[in-house]
Amino acid sequence: MTLRELQDRALRLSAEERWQLINALMRSLQPKARSKVKPKGLAASLIGIAKTDAPPPTDAEVKAMLDERLVQKYL
């Protein structure tokens, strides 16, 4: 099909169908989304190393852990 034939057929479409065609053509012209490039290097390899399924400790739990560590360190 030539460009001219395509234009003639497009003009026979309803207004709503032409808008759908325009949207489809616009989407086809937009650049493809690039996949995120993961950072490289030692620091990047450590991202998520301490990740767990457990919720983070509360402030009170952190204080108790620090107190316990100090007791172990100085006894």
N, CA, C and O atoms as a CHARMM CRD file, in Angstrom:
* protein
*
  300
    1    1 MET  N      0.84800  -1.16700   0.00000 PROA 1      0.00000
    2    1 MET  CA     0.00000   0.00000   0.00000 PROA 1      0.00000
    3    1 MET  C      0.89900   1.23700   0.00000 PROA 1      0.00000
    4    1 MET  O      1.86600   1.31800   0.75700 PROA 1      0.00000
    5    2 THR  N      0.56600   2.18000  -0.84800 PROA 2      0.00000
    6    2 THR  CA     1.35500   3.40900  -0.92700 PROA 2      0.00000
    7    2 THR  C      0.89800   4.38000   0.16200 PROA 2      0.00000
    8    2 THR  O     -0.14600   4.19500   0.78700 PROA 2      0.00000
    9    3 LEU  N      1.69300   5.40000   0.36900 PROA 3      0.00000
   10    3 LEU  CA     1.35400   6.42600   1.35500 PROA 3      0.00000
   11    3 LEU  C      0.04400   7.09800   0.97700 PROA 3      0.00000
   12    3 LEU  O     -0.79000   7.36200   1.84300 PROA 3      0.00000
   13    4 ARG  N     -0.14100   7.37100  -0.27800 PROA 4      0.00000
   14    4 ARG  CA    -1.36400   8.04200  -0.73600 PROA 4      0.00000
   15    4 ARG  C     -2.59700   7.17700  -0.45800 PROA 4      0.00000
   16    4 ARG  O     -3.62900   7.68700  -0.02300 PROA 4      0.00000
   17    5 GLU  N     -2.48900   5.86800  -0.70900 PROA 5      0.00000
   18    5 GLU  CA    -3.61000   4.96200  -0.44100 PROA 5      0.00000
   19    5 GLU  C     -3.91000   4.91400   1.05600 PROA 5      0.00000
   20    5 GLU  O     -5.06900   4.89100   1.47000 PROA 5      0.00000
   21    6 LEU  N     -2.87000   4.90000   1.84200 PROA 6      0.00000
   22    6 LEU  CA    -3.03300   4.89700   3.29100 PROA 6      0.00000
   23    6 LEU  C     -3.73600   6.16600   3.75300 PROA 6      0.00000
   24    6 LEU  O     -4.63400   6.10300   4.59300 PROA 6      0.00000
   25    7 GLN  N     -3.34000   7.31300   3.21800 PROA 7      0.00000
   26    7 GLN  CA    -3.98200   8.57800   3.57300 PROA 7      0.00000
   27    7 GLN  C     -5.45300   8.57000   3.18400 PROA 7      0.00000
   28    7 GLN  O     -6.30400   9.01300   3.95500 PROA 7      0.00000
   29    8 ASP  N     -5.75200   8.07200   2.00000 PROA 8      0.00000
   30    8 ASP  CA    -7.15300   8.01100   1.55600 PROA 8      0.00000
   31    8 ASP  C     -7.98800   7.13400   2.48000 PROA 8      0.00000
   32    8 ASP  O     -9.11300   7.48700   2.83500 PROA 8      0.00000
   33    9 ARG  N     -7.42900   5.98900   2.86500 PROA 9      0.00000
   34    9 ARG  CA    -8.15900   5.09700   3.76700 PROA 9      0.00000
   35    9 ARG  C     -8.33000   5.72100   5.13900 PROA 9      0.00000
   36    9 ARG  O     -9.38300   5.58000   5.76100 PROA 9      0.00000
   37   10 ALA  N     -7.30700   6.40700   5.61100 PROA 10     0.00000
   38   10 ALA  CA    -7.37900   7.04300   6.93100 PROA 10     0.00000
   39   10 ALA  C     -8.45700   8.11400   6.95500 PROA 10     0.00000
   40   10 ALA  O     -9.14000   8.28600   7.96400 PROA 10     0.00000
   41   11 LEU  N     -8.61600   8.83400   5.85100 PROA 11     0.00000
   42   11 LEU  CA    -9.62500   9.89300   5.80600 PROA 11     0.00000
   43   11 LEU  C    -11.04600   9.33900   5.77300 PROA 11     0.00000
   44   11 LEU  O    -11.99800  10.07100   6.04200 PROA 11     0.00000
   45   12 ARG  N    -11.20000   8.06500   5.44900 PROA 12     0.00000
   46   12 ARG  CA   -12.52900   7.44100   5.45300 PROA 12     0.00000
   47   12 ARG  C    -12.92700   6.95700   6.84900 PROA 12     0.00000
   48   12 ARG  O    -14.07400   6.56800   7.07100 PROA 12     0.00000
   49   13 LEU  N    -11.98900   6.98100   7.77300 PROA 13     0.00000
   50   13 LEU  CA   -12.27500   6.55500   9.14500 PROA 13     0.00000
   51   13 LEU  C    -13.09400   7.62100   9.86200 PROA 13     0.00000
   52   13 LEU  O    -13.11000   8.78500   9.46300 PROA 13     0.00000
   53   14 SER  N    -13.77200   7.20500  10.92500 PROA 14     0.00000
   54   14 SER  CA   -14.49300   8.17800  11.75500 PROA 14     0.00000
   55   14 SER  C    -13.47400   9.03600  12.50300 PROA 14     0.00000
   56   14 SER  O    -12.29100   8.69900  12.55800 PROA 14     0.00000
   57   15 ALA  N    -13.93100  10.13000  13.06800 PROA 15     0.00000
   58   15 ALA  CA   -13.03700  11.02800  13.80400 PROA 15     0.00000
   59   15 ALA  C    -12.38900  10.29400  14.97700 PROA 15     0.00000
   60   15 ALA  O    -11.19600  10.46000  15.23300 PROA 15     0.00000
   61   16 GLU  N    -13.16700   9.49300  15.68100 PROA 16     0.00000
   62   16 GLU  CA   -12.62200   8.76700  16.83000 PROA 16     0.00000
   63   16 GLU  C    -11.55000   7.77600  16.38400 PROA 16     0.00000
   64   16 GLU  O    -10.51800   7.64600  17.04100 PROA 16     0.00000
   65   17 GLU  N    -11.78400   7.07900  15.27800 PROA 17     0.00000
   66   17 GLU  CA   -10.80400   6.12200  14.77400 PROA 17     0.00000
   67   17 GLU  C     -9.53400   6.82500  14.29600 PROA 17     0.00000
   68   17 GLU  O     -8.43200   6.29900  14.44700 PROA 17     0.00000
   69   18 ARG  N     -9.69600   8.00800  13.72300 PROA 18     0.00000
   70   18 ARG  CA    -8.50600   8.77300  13.29500 PROA 18     0.00000
   71   18 ARG  C     -7.68200   9.20900  14.49600 PROA 18     0.00000
   72   18 ARG  O     -6.45200   9.19400  14.44000 PROA 18     0.00000
   73   19 TRP  N     -8.35400   9.60600  15.60300 PROA 19     0.00000
   74   19 TRP  CA    -7.61700   9.97300  16.81700 PROA 19     0.00000
   75   19 TRP  C     -6.87600   8.76800  17.37400 PROA 19     0.00000
   76   19 TRP  O     -5.74700   8.89100  17.84900 PROA 19     0.00000
   77   20 GLN  N     -7.51500   7.59600  17.31400 PROA 20     0.00000
   78   20 GLN  CA    -6.84600   6.38200  17.77700 PROA 20     0.00000
   79   20 GLN  C     -5.62400   6.08200  16.91400 PROA 20     0.00000
   80   20 GLN  O     -4.58100   5.66800  17.42100 PROA 20     0.00000
   81   21 LEU  N     -5.76100   6.29500  15.61000 PROA 21     0.00000
   82   21 LEU  CA    -4.63700   6.08400  14.70000 PROA 21     0.00000
   83   21 LEU  C     -3.51300   7.07300  14.99400 PROA 21     0.00000
   84   21 LEU  O     -2.34000   6.70200  15.00700 PROA 21     0.00000
   85   22 ILE  N     -3.87400   8.32500  15.22800 PROA 22     0.00000
   86   22 ILE  CA    -2.86600   9.34400  15.55100 PROA 22     0.00000
   87   22 ILE  C     -2.12600   8.96200  16.82500 PROA 22     0.00000
   88   22 ILE  O     -0.89900   9.04400  16.88400 PROA 22     0.00000
   89   23 ASN  N     -2.87800   8.54100  17.85500 PROA 23     0.00000
   90   23 ASN  CA    -2.24300   8.14600  19.11900 PROA 23     0.00000
   91   23 ASN  C     -1.30600   6.96700  18.92600 PROA 23     0.00000
   92   23 ASN  O     -0.21200   6.93300  19.48900 PROA 23     0.00000
   93   24 ALA  N     -1.74300   5.99400  18.12000 PROA 24     0.00000
   94   24 ALA  CA    -0.89600   4.82100  17.87200 PROA 24     0.00000
   95   24 ALA  C      0.37900   5.23500  17.14000 PROA 24     0.00000
   96   24 ALA  O      1.46200   4.74300  17.45600 PROA 24     0.00000
   97   25 LEU  N      0.25800   6.12300  16.17800 PROA 25     0.00000
   98   25 LEU  CA     1.44000   6.58800  15.44600 PROA 25     0.00000
   99   25 LEU  C      2.37300   7.39000  16.34400 PROA 25     0.00000
  100   25 LEU  O      3.59200   7.24600  16.25000 PROA 25     0.00000
  101   26 MET  N      1.82000   8.23100  17.21000 PROA 26     0.00000
  102   26 MET  CA     2.65200   9.02700  18.12500 PROA 26     0.00000
  103   26 MET  C      3.41000   8.11500  19.08600 PROA 26     0.00000
  104   26 MET  O      4.59300   8.33200  19.35000 PROA 26     0.00000
  105   27 ARG  N      2.72700   7.09300  19.61100 PROA 27     0.00000
  106   27 ARG  CA     3.40300   6.15700  20.52100 PROA 27     0.00000
  107   27 ARG  C      4.53200   5.42900  19.80600 PROA 27     0.00000
  108   27 ARG  O      5.57300   5.15000  20.40100 PROA 27     0.00000
  109   28 SER  N      4.32700   5.12500  18.53400 PROA 28     0.00000
  110   28 SER  CA     5.36200   4.39200  17.80500 PROA 28     0.00000
  111   28 SER  C      6.58800   5.25700  17.53900 PROA 28     0.00000
  112   28 SER  O      7.67200   4.73100  17.29000 PROA 28     0.00000
  113   29 LEU  N      6.43000   6.57900  17.58900 PROA 29     0.00000
  114   29 LEU  CA     7.54700   7.48200  17.32500 PROA 29     0.00000
  115   29 LEU  C      8.30500   7.87200  18.58400 PROA 29     0.00000
  116   29 LEU  O      9.41300   8.40000  18.49900 PROA 29     0.00000
  117   30 GLN  N      7.71700   7.61800  19.76000 PROA 30     0.00000
  118   30 GLN  CA     8.39900   7.96900  21.00600 PROA 30     0.00000
  119   30 GLN  C      9.55300   7.00300  21.23200 PROA 30     0.00000
  120   30 GLN  O      9.44300   5.81000  20.94700 PROA 30     0.00000
  121   31 PRO  N     10.67500   7.53400  21.75300 PROA 31     0.00000
  122   31 PRO  CA    11.81900   6.65500  22.01200 PROA 31     0.00000
  123   31 PRO  C     11.46500   5.60800  23.04900 PROA 31     0.00000
  124   31 PRO  O     10.68900   5.86100  23.97000 PROA 31     0.00000
  125   32 LYS  N     12.03300   4.45500  22.88900 PROA 32     0.00000
  126   32 LYS  CA    11.79700   3.36400  23.83100 PROA 32     0.00000
  127   32 LYS  C     12.44000   3.71700  25.16700 PROA 32     0.00000
  128   32 LYS  O     13.51100   4.32200  25.21600 PROA 32     0.00000
  129   33 ALA  N     11.76900   3.33000  26.24700 PROA 33     0.00000
  130   33 ALA  CA    12.31800   3.58100  27.58000 PROA 33     0.00000
  131   33 ALA  C     13.57700   2.73500  27.75500 PROA 33     0.00000
  132   33 ALA  O     13.57900   1.53500  27.48000 PROA 33     0.00000
  133   34 ARG  N     14.62100   3.36700  28.20700 PROA 34     0.00000
  134   34 ARG  CA    15.87500   2.65300  28.44000 PROA 34     0.00000
  135   34 ARG  C     15.79500   1.90500  29.74700 PROA 34     0.00000
  136   34 ARG  O     15.22300   2.39200  30.72200 PROA 34     0.00000
  137   35 SER  N     16.36100   0.74100  29.76200 PROA 35     0.00000
  138   35 SER  CA    16.41700   0.01300  31.01700 PROA 35     0.00000
  139   35 SER  C     17.42300   0.71400  31.92200 PROA 35     0.00000
  140   35 SER  O     18.42000   1.27000  31.46100 PROA 35     0.00000
  141   36 LYS  N     17.14000   0.67400  33.20800 PROA 36     0.00000
  142   36 LYS  CA    18.03200   1.34000  34.15000 PROA 36     0.00000
  143   36 LYS  C     19.38800   0.65100  34.13600 PROA 36     0.00000
  144   36 LYS  O     19.49500  -0.57100  34.24200 PROA 36     0.00000
  145   37 VAL  N     20.39800   1.46200  34.00600 PROA 37     0.00000
  146   37 VAL  CA    21.75400   0.92400  34.03700 PROA 37     0.00000
  147   37 VAL  C     22.16600   0.82400  35.49500 PROA 37     0.00000
  148   37 VAL  O     22.14300   1.80900  36.23400 PROA 37     0.00000
  149   38 LYS  N     22.53500  -0.36000  35.88800 PROA 38     0.00000
  150   38 LYS  CA    22.93800  -0.54800  37.27500 PROA 38     0.00000
  151   38 LYS  C     24.33200   0.03300  37.47300 PROA 38     0.00000
  152   38 LYS  O     25.21000  -0.15300  36.63100 PROA 38     0.00000
  153   39 PRO  N     24.53800   0.74100  38.59400 PROA 39     0.00000
  154   39 PRO  CA    25.86200   1.27900  38.86700 PROA 39     0.00000
  155   39 PRO  C     26.87600   0.16000  39.03100 PROA 39     0.00000
  156   39 PRO  O     26.54400  -0.93900  39.47400 PROA 39     0.00000
  157   40 LYS  N     28.09800   0.45300  38.67300 PROA 40     0.00000
  158   40 LYS  CA    29.15300  -0.55000  38.77100 PROA 40     0.00000
  159   40 LYS  C     30.14500  -0.14300  39.84500 PROA 40     0.00000
  160   40 LYS  O     30.24700   1.03100  40.20200 PROA 40     0.00000
  161   41 GLY  N     30.85900  -1.10300  40.34400 PROA 41     0.00000
  162   41 GLY  CA    31.87200  -0.81400  41.33900 PROA 41     0.00000
  163   41 GLY  C     31.57200  -1.49200  42.65200 PROA 41     0.00000
  164   41 GLY  O     30.52300  -2.11300  42.82800 PROA 41     0.00000
  165   42 LEU  N     32.51100  -1.36300  43.57200 PROA 42     0.00000
  166   42 LEU  CA    32.40600  -2.03100  44.86700 PROA 42     0.00000
  167   42 LEU  C     31.20400  -1.52800  45.66000 PROA 42     0.00000
  168   42 LEU  O     30.44100  -2.32600  46.20500 PROA 42     0.00000
  169   43 ALA  N     31.03200  -0.20600  45.72800 PROA 43     0.00000
  170   43 ALA  CA    29.92300   0.33600  46.50900 PROA 43     0.00000
  171   43 ALA  C     28.59100  -0.11900  45.93500 PROA 43     0.00000
  172   43 ALA  O     27.66900  -0.43500  46.68700 PROA 43     0.00000
  173   44 ALA  N     28.48000  -0.15600  44.62100 PROA 44     0.00000
  174   44 ALA  CA    27.23100  -0.57900  43.99700 PROA 44     0.00000
  175   44 ALA  C     26.93400  -2.04200  44.28300 PROA 44     0.00000
  176   44 ALA  O     25.77100  -2.43000  44.39200 PROA 44     0.00000
  177   45 SER  N     27.97200  -2.85400  44.40700 PROA 45     0.00000
  178   45 SER  CA    27.74500  -4.27200  44.67600 PROA 45     0.00000
  179   45 SER  C     27.26100  -4.50100  46.09600 PROA 45     0.00000
  180   45 SER  O     26.72200  -5.56800  46.39100 PROA 45     0.00000
  181   46 LEU  N     27.43600  -3.53100  46.98400 PROA 46     0.00000
  182   46 LEU  CA    27.01000  -3.67300  48.37400 PROA 46     0.00000
  183   46 LEU  C     25.57400  -3.22000  48.61300 PROA 46     0.00000
  184   46 LEU  O     25.03200  -3.42000  49.70000 PROA 46     0.00000
  185   47 ILE  N     24.95600  -2.61100  47.60200 PROA 47     0.00000
  186   47 ILE  CA    23.58700  -2.12600  47.76400 PROA 47     0.00000
  187   47 ILE  C     22.67300  -3.30900  48.06100 PROA 47     0.00000
  188   47 ILE  O     22.65000  -4.28500  47.31200 PROA 47     0.00000
  189   48 GLY  N     21.93300  -3.22200  49.13500 PROA 48     0.00000
  190   48 GLY  CA    20.98800  -4.25900  49.51200 PROA 48     0.00000
  191   48 GLY  C     21.59300  -5.44800  50.23200 PROA 48     0.00000
  192   48 GLY  O     20.90500  -6.44200  50.46200 PROA 48     0.00000
  193   49 ILE  N     22.86200  -5.36700  50.59200 PROA 49     0.00000
  194   49 ILE  CA    23.52600  -6.52300  51.21200 PROA 49     0.00000
  195   49 ILE  C     22.91100  -6.86300  52.56900 PROA 49     0.00000
  196   49 ILE  O     22.88200  -8.03500  52.94500 PROA 49     0.00000
  197   50 ALA  N     22.42200  -5.87600  53.30900 PROA 50     0.00000
  198   50 ALA  CA    21.85800  -6.13300  54.63400 PROA 50     0.00000
  199   50 ALA  C     20.33800  -6.17600  54.60900 PROA 50     0.00000
  200   50 ALA  O     19.70400  -6.14500  55.66400 PROA 50     0.00000
  201   51 LYS  N     19.75300  -6.24600  53.44200 PROA 51     0.00000
  202   51 LYS  CA    18.30500  -6.24700  53.31200 PROA 51     0.00000
  203   51 LYS  C     17.72600  -7.54300  53.87100 PROA 51     0.00000
  204   51 LYS  O     18.21900  -8.63600  53.59400 PROA 51     0.00000
  205   52 THR  N     16.65800  -7.39200  54.67200 PROA 52     0.00000
  206   52 THR  CA    15.98400  -8.56000  55.24200 PROA 52     0.00000
  207   52 THR  C     14.48600  -8.41200  55.02600 PROA 52     0.00000
  208   52 THR  O     14.00200  -7.35900  54.61200 PROA 52     0.00000
  209   53 ASP  N     13.76100  -9.49000  55.31600 PROA 53     0.00000
  210   53 ASP  CA    12.30500  -9.44500  55.22900 PROA 53     0.00000
  211   53 ASP  C     11.68400  -8.89900  56.50900 PROA 53     0.00000
  212   53 ASP  O     10.50000  -8.56200  56.53700 PROA 53     0.00000
  213   54 ALA  N     12.49300  -8.81000  57.57700 PROA 54     0.00000
  214   54 ALA  CA    11.99800  -8.33400  58.86300 PROA 54     0.00000
  215   54 ALA  C     11.87000  -6.81000  58.84000 PROA 54     0.00000
  216   54 ALA  O     12.61500  -6.13100  58.13500 PROA 54     0.00000
  217   55 PRO  N     10.92400  -6.27900  59.61400 PROA 55     0.00000
  218   55 PRO  CA    10.80200  -4.81600  59.68700 PROA 55     0.00000
  219   55 PRO  C     12.00200  -4.22100  60.42200 PROA 55     0.00000
  220   55 PRO  O     12.64200  -4.91600  61.21100 PROA 55     0.00000
  221   56 PRO  N     12.31500  -2.95300  60.17800 PROA 56     0.00000
  222   56 PRO  CA    13.45800  -2.33600  60.86500 PROA 56     0.00000
  223   56 PRO  C     13.19400  -2.24000  62.36900 PROA 56     0.00000
  224   56 PRO  O     12.04000  -2.16100  62.78900 PROA 56     0.00000
  225   57 PRO  N     14.25400  -2.24700  63.17900 PROA 57     0.00000
  226   57 PRO  CA    14.06000  -2.16400  64.63000 PROA 57     0.00000
  227   57 PRO  C     13.52800  -0.79300  65.03900 PROA 57     0.00000
  228   57 PRO  O     13.76300   0.21300  64.36900 PROA 57     0.00000
  229   58 THR  N     12.81300  -0.78400  66.14500 PROA 58     0.00000
  230   58 THR  CA    12.29300   0.47400  66.67600 PROA 58     0.00000
  231   58 THR  C     13.42600   1.21400  67.38500 PROA 58     0.00000
  232   58 THR  O     14.50000   0.65500  67.60600 PROA 58     0.00000
  233   59 ASP  N     13.18200   2.45500  67.73400 PROA 59     0.00000
  234   59 ASP  CA    14.19200   3.24900  68.44600 PROA 59     0.00000
  235   59 ASP  C     14.55300   2.59900  69.78100 PROA 59     0.00000
  236   59 ASP  O     15.71800   2.58000  70.17600 PROA 59     0.00000
  237   60 ALA  N     13.55000   2.07300  70.46700 PROA 60     0.00000
  238   60 ALA  CA    13.80100   1.43300  71.76500 PROA 60     0.00000
  239   60 ALA  C     14.67300   0.19200  71.58300 PROA 60     0.00000
  240   60 ALA  O     15.57400  -0.05900  72.38300 PROA 60     0.00000
  241   61 GLU  N     14.40400  -0.59200  70.52000 PROA 61     0.00000
  242   61 GLU  CA    15.20800  -1.78900  70.27100 PROA 61     0.00000
  243   61 GLU  C     16.64800  -1.42300  69.91800 PROA 61     0.00000
  244   61 GLU  O     17.58200  -2.10800  70.33600 PROA 61     0.00000
  245   62 VAL  N     16.83200  -0.36000  69.15900 PROA 62     0.00000
  246   62 VAL  CA    18.18000   0.08300  68.80300 PROA 62     0.00000
  247   62 VAL  C     18.92600   0.52200  70.05300 PROA 62     0.00000
  248   62 VAL  O     20.09600   0.18500  70.23200 PROA 62     0.00000
  249   63 LYS  N     18.24500   1.28000  70.92500 PROA 63     0.00000
  250   63 LYS  CA    18.88300   1.72800  72.16800 PROA 63     0.00000
  251   63 LYS  C     19.29200   0.53100  73.01200 PROA 63     0.00000
  252   63 LYS  O     20.38100   0.52400  73.58500 PROA 63     0.00000
  253   64 ALA  N     18.42900  -0.48700  73.09900 PROA 64     0.00000
  254   64 ALA  CA    18.74200  -1.68500  73.87400 PROA 64     0.00000
  255   64 ALA  C     19.94600  -2.41300  73.26600 PROA 64     0.00000
  256   64 ALA  O     20.80200  -2.90200  74.00400 PROA 64     0.00000
  257   65 MET  N     20.02100  -2.49100  71.95700 PROA 65     0.00000
  258   65 MET  CA    21.16200  -3.14000  71.30000 PROA 65     0.00000
  259   65 MET  C     22.45100  -2.38800  71.58200 PROA 65     0.00000
  260   65 MET  O     23.48500  -3.00100  71.84600 PROA 65     0.00000
  261   66 LEU  N     22.39500  -1.05300  71.52700 PROA 66     0.00000
  262   66 LEU  CA    23.58800  -0.25300  71.80300 PROA 66     0.00000
  263   66 LEU  C     24.03300  -0.41300  73.25500 PROA 66     0.00000
  264   66 LEU  O     25.22100  -0.54900  73.54500 PROA 66     0.00000
  265   67 ASP  N     23.05900  -0.39300  74.15500 PROA 67     0.00000
  266   67 ASP  CA    23.39400  -0.58400  75.57000 PROA 67     0.00000
  267   67 ASP  C     24.03800  -1.94500  75.78800 PROA 67     0.00000
  268   67 ASP  O     25.03200  -2.05500  76.50500 PROA 67     0.00000
  269   68 GLU  N     23.48100  -2.97800  75.17800 PROA 68     0.00000
  270   68 GLU  CA    24.03500  -4.32000  75.31200 PROA 68     0.00000
  271   68 GLU  C     25.45200  -4.38300  74.75800 PROA 68     0.00000
  272   68 GLU  O     26.32400  -5.02900  75.33900 PROA 68     0.00000
  273   69 ARG  N     25.67300  -3.72600  73.65600 PROA 69     0.00000
  274   69 ARG  CA    27.01800  -3.71200  73.02500 PROA 69     0.00000
  275   69 ARG  C     28.01800  -3.02300  73.95200 PROA 69     0.00000
  276   69 ARG  O     29.14500  -3.49300  74.10600 PROA 69     0.00000
  277   70 LEU  N     27.61000  -1.90600  74.57400 PROA 70     0.00000
  278   70 LEU  CA    28.49700  -1.19700  75.48500 PROA 70     0.00000
  279   70 LEU  C     28.84300  -2.05100  76.71000 PROA 70     0.00000
  280   70 LEU  O     29.98100  -2.05000  77.17700 PROA 70     0.00000
  281   71 VAL  N     27.84400  -2.77800  77.22100 PROA 71     0.00000
  282   71 VAL  CA    28.07700  -3.64700  78.37100 PROA 71     0.00000
  283   71 VAL  C     29.08000  -4.72500  77.99600 PROA 71     0.00000
  284   71 VAL  O     30.00700  -4.99800  78.75900 PROA 71     0.00000
  285   72 GLN  N     28.90800  -5.34700  76.82000 PROA 72     0.00000
  286   72 GLN  CA    29.84100  -6.39000  76.36700 PROA 72     0.00000
  287   72 GLN  C     31.23500  -5.81500  76.14500 PROA 72     0.00000
  288   72 GLN  O     32.23100  -6.47700  76.43600 PROA 72     0.00000
  289   73 LYS  N     31.31100  -4.62000  75.64500 PROA 73     0.00000
  290   73 LYS  CA    32.60500  -4.01500  75.30900 PROA 73     0.00000
  291   73 LYS  C     33.40400  -3.68900  76.57000 PROA 73     0.00000
  292   73 LYS  O     34.61600  -3.90300  76.59600 PROA 73     0.00000
  293   74 TYR  N     32.75600  -3.17900  77.60900 PROA 74     0.00000
  294   74 TYR  CA    33.47400  -2.69500  78.77100 PROA 74     0.00000
  295   74 TYR  C     33.47000  -3.66100  79.95700 PROA 74     0.00000
  296   74 TYR  O     33.97300  -3.29400  81.01900 PROA 74     0.00000
  297   75 LEU  N     32.93400  -4.85900  79.83300 PROA 75     0.00000
  298   75 LEU  CA    33.00400  -5.82700  80.92800 PROA 75     0.00000
  299   75 LEU  C     34.06600  -6.83500  80.69500 PROA 75     0.00000
  300   75 LEU  O     34.26200  -7.72700  81.52000 PROA 75     0.00000
